Amino acid sequence: MKKILVINGPNLNMLGKREPEIYGSRSLDDINRDLKTLGEKMGAEVDFFQSNVEGEIVTAIHSVLDGYDGCIINAGAYTHYSVAIHDAIAAVETKPFIEVHLSNVHTREEYRHKSMLSPVCKGVILGFGEKSYSLALKALCED
């Protein structure tokens, strides 16, 4: 059974309330519940972590090395400037990370077009709303 960690960064705890026209009307708990169910169907155990604090996210990334087979990460705004999160993923290079975004960041503000994480992630899935997470989970489970 594969064990997958899903890490969500700043403001993702506000899903369902924050800009629903961009991020959807469902809460992070709703999305996590659906991912847990999908994981069970695929024979994977899925754990979840969310923080608005960069250092806590770095620590969660480090936990992937010894506790998980892979990771789905939506680092929110940290995606675009966090060298610390980039370096943490690089340090856990033996485990696959998939970067996800609910929106298509390339159709939004210019500063969202650059990802510090993409170069150290196995793949990137964006623009499919909450389905971005399930696509990432399927990719990790089929790998």
N, C-alpha and C positions, 0 to 999 in steps of 0.2 A: 504494500500500500504506500503510495507516495504521500509525502507530507509537504504541504505548500503553505507559505506565509503570505498574507496579503497586507501590505503596508500602505496606509493612507496618510497623507501629510496635511498641512494647514488648511483650515476652512472646510475640509471635506466632511467634518462632523456637522456642518450646516446644510448638507444636501437636503433638498426638499423645501427649504426655506430660502436659500440664497440663489437668486437669479434662476428661477425654475425654467425660464425660456432658453437658457444655455445648458443648465446642468440637470434638468428634469425635476419631476415633482416627488420622486421617491427618496426616502431617507437612506443614509448609509447603512443603518440596521436592516432595512428592507433588502438592499443589494447584498449585504453579507449573508442574510438568511437564504436568499436564492442561490448564492455561490456555495454555501455549505451543502445545500440539497443537491446541487449539480455535482459537487465533489463526491458526495456519497454515492451517487449513481455511477460515477466514473472510477470508484474505488480509491478516492483520495481523501485524506484528512486535511481540512482547510482551517487555519487559524487566522485571526485578524488582529491588527494593531493600528491604532490611529493616534497621532499626536500633532500638535501645533508647534512643537519644540524640535528644532533641528537636531540637537544632540541626542534626544530620545530616539529619533528616527535612525541615526547612525548606530546606536546601540542595538536597535531591533535588526538592522541589516547584519550586524556582526553575528547575531544569534542564528542566522541562516546557515552559517558555516558548519556548525555541529548539530543543528536541530532540524534541518529541513532539506528537501530535495530541490527546492526552487522557490522563487519569490515573484509575486506580482507587486509592482510599486507604482502608485500614483502619488508623486511627491508634491503635487500642487505647485504653488509658486516657487518652491525650492528647486524644481526641475530646471529653471532658467538661470540659476546663479550659484547653486550650492556645490562648491568644490569639495566640501566635506562629505556630502552624500555620494558624489562621484567617486571619491577616493575610497569610501567604505565599500561600495559595490565592487570596485576594482580589487580590493583586498580579499573579497570573497569570490574570486574569479572562477573557482571550480564549480560554483553553483549557478544555474541559469536564472537571470532576472529578466522579466518582461515589463517594460515601461508602458503604462496605460494612461489615457486621458479620455474623459467623457466627451469633450468637444474636439473638433478639428482645430488644433491650435494654429494651423497655417492659414486659416481664414479669419483669424482674430488679430489682435494688436501685434505689431512688429516684434516687440520684446518677447512674445511667446513663441516665436519661430525658432529660437535657439534652445536646444536642450543640452545641459551638461551631462545628462545621464545616458543618452542614446549611445554614445561611443563605448560604454561599458556594459550595455544590456544586450542580451541575445536578440531581442526584437522590440518593436514598438507597435502598439495598437491604439489608434485614436479615432475619434469622430463617430463612434457607434453608440454613444450614450452608455448606459449601464451594461450593454452587451459587450463593450470593450473588455470588461472583466471576465465574462464567461468565455470569450474567444481566447483570452490569455490563459485561462485555466485549462481549456481544451488543449492548447498548444503545449503547455507544460506536462500534462498528463499523457499526451501522445508521444512525447519526446523520448 
